[in-house]
Amino acid sequence: MSQRSTAQTDFVCGLDAALRVVGGKWKPLILHFLYRGPHRYGELKRCISGVSDKMLIQHLKELEAHGIVSRKDHHEVPPRVDYALTRLGKSLAEALMPLCDWGERNRKTIASRLGKAGGAKGNG
């Protein structure tokens, strides 16, 4: 029997690995908006309505630690920091595009069904 690294044995499958990186309510939206190009923190916050500063900062740090997002500090006053997708991050965002397309095609049906279910929203 061959010896596999711990990182490989932690995942049930490739989907499990991907979901551990992109899991959560806000990370896919961060990827979506950064796919359009680099954003400053405030721009990103305005794009993602409803996200708290705490959650956005936490998710950006996690995505940076996973090599999905890069952070460039321009060392200026007032502070200017840009966030952008890395090559790995771009490939992940591209993998999510079919899901985005599905959501766009079915947006009205989904909204209707969620409305019938009492408008319950998941916590992220």
C-alpha positions as CSV (number, residue, x, y, z in Angstrom):
1,M,0.0,0.0,0.0
2,S,1.4,3.4,-1.0
3,Q,1.9,6.2,1.5
4,R,-0.2,9.3,0.7
5,S,0.3,12.7,2.2
6,T,-2.1,13.8,5.0
7,A,-3.5,16.6,2.7
8,Q,-4.6,14.1,0.1
9,T,-6.3,11.8,2.7
10,D,-8.2,14.7,4.2
11,F,-10.5,15.0,1.1
12,V,-13.2,12.5,0.1
13,C,-12.9,13.7,-3.5
14,G,-12.0,16.8,-5.6
15,L,-15.3,18.4,-4.8
16,D,-14.6,18.1,-1.1
17,A,-11.2,19.9,-1.7
18,A,-12.9,22.7,-3.7
19,L,-15.7,23.2,-1.3
20,R,-13.2,23.6,1.6
21,V,-11.6,26.5,-0.2
22,V,-14.7,28.2,-1.5
23,G,-17.2,27.1,1.2
24,G,-19.3,29.7,2.9
25,K,-21.8,32.3,1.9
26,W,-19.4,35.1,0.9
27,K,-16.4,33.4,-0.8
28,P,-18.1,32.6,-4.1
29,L,-19.3,36.2,-4.3
30,I,-15.8,37.5,-3.6
31,L,-14.4,35.3,-6.4
32,H,-17.2,36.5,-8.7
33,F,-16.4,40.2,-8.2
34,L,-12.6,39.8,-8.2
35,Y,-12.9,37.8,-11.5
36,R,-13.9,41.1,-13.1
37,G,-10.5,42.6,-11.9
38,P,-8.7,43.8,-8.8
39,H,-10.7,45.7,-6.2
40,R,-9.9,47.8,-3.2
41,Y,-11.5,46.7,0.0
42,G,-14.2,49.3,0.0
43,E,-15.1,48.6,-3.6
44,L,-15.5,44.9,-2.7
45,K,-17.6,45.7,0.3
46,R,-20.0,47.8,-1.7
47,C,-20.3,45.0,-4.3
48,I,-21.2,42.4,-1.7
49,S,-24.3,43.8,0.1
50,G,-24.9,42.4,3.5
51,V,-21.4,41.2,4.3
52,S,-19.9,42.5,7.5
53,D,-16.4,43.9,7.8
54,K,-15.4,41.0,10.0
55,M,-16.6,38.3,7.6
56,L,-15.1,40.0,4.5
57,I,-11.8,40.4,6.2
58,Q,-11.8,36.9,7.5
59,H,-12.7,35.4,4.1
60,L,-10.1,37.5,2.2
61,K,-7.5,36.3,4.7
62,E,-8.6,32.7,4.2
63,L,-8.6,33.0,0.4
64,E,-5.1,34.6,0.5
65,A,-3.8,31.8,2.7
66,H,-5.2,29.2,0.2
67,G,-3.4,31.0,-2.7
68,I,-6.7,32.1,-4.3
69,V,-6.4,35.9,-3.7
70,S,-3.4,38.1,-3.6
71,R,-3.2,41.3,-1.5
72,K,-1.1,44.2,-2.6
73,D,-0.4,46.9,-0.1
74,H,0.7,50.2,-1.8
75,H,2.1,51.6,1.4
76,E,0.3,54.9,1.0
77,V,-1.5,57.2,3.3
78,P,-4.4,56.9,3.4
79,P,-3.9,53.1,3.1
80,R,-4.5,51.6,-0.3
81,V,-4.8,47.8,-0.6
82,D,-5.8,45.9,-3.8
83,Y,-7.2,42.4,-3.9
84,A,-6.9,40.3,-7.0
85,L,-7.3,36.7,-8.0
86,T,-4.2,34.6,-8.5
87,R,-3.9,32.2,-11.4
88,L,-5.3,29.5,-9.1
89,G,-8.1,31.8,-8.1
90,K,-9.0,32.6,-11.7
91,S,-9.2,28.9,-12.5
92,L,-11.5,28.4,-9.5
93,A,-13.7,31.4,-10.5
94,E,-14.0,30.0,-14.0
95,A,-15.1,26.6,-12.6
96,L,-17.9,28.5,-10.8
97,M,-19.1,30.2,-14.0
98,P,-21.6,27.4,-15.0
99,L,-23.1,27.6,-11.5
100,C,-23.5,31.4,-12.0
101,D,-25.1,30.8,-15.4
102,W,-27.5,28.3,-13.9
103,G,-28.5,30.8,-11.2
104,E,-29.1,33.5,-13.8
105,R,-31.3,31.3,-15.9
106,N,-33.3,30.2,-12.9
107,R,-33.3,33.3,-10.8
108,K,-37.0,33.9,-11.0
109,T,-37.9,30.3,-10.2
110,I,-35.5,30.2,-7.3
111,A,-36.9,33.5,-5.9
112,S,-40.4,32.2,-6.3
113,R,-39.6,28.9,-4.5
114,L,-37.7,30.7,-1.7
115,G,-40.7,33.0,-1.3
116,K,-43.0,30.1,-0.9
117,A,-40.7,28.5,1.7
118,G,-41.1,31.6,3.8
119,G,-38.0,33.4,2.5
120,A,-35.7,31.4,4.7
121,K,-32.1,32.3,4.0
122,G,-29.0,30.2,4.9
123,N,-26.5,31.6,7.4
124,G,-23.0,32.2,6.2
